[in-house]
């Protein structure tokens, strides 16, 4: 993808979306970018802020920041029998806030 096409996409309102974080409602469904056992067909590139990811049966958690991405498989054509994993839980925020909540 060329730089020009990328910048055009980033300016499009349905492509570039901010996910606000409300620290008073840490468990809000609006904070979750992906949820366990819910397949998606979209790609996320985190441009600013932080994201907390929880994966696996053990619920391992880690944080990532700007320019991390999730859902690469949504950008490619599926092959037969392909079932790419999706992060179990991913809490995302835009801006300077941090999301550290978790769902049980």
Helices and strands as residue ranges (DSSP letters): H 3-11, G 23-25, G 29-31, E 32-35, E 44-45, E 51-55, E 60-64, E 69-70, G 72-75, E 89-92
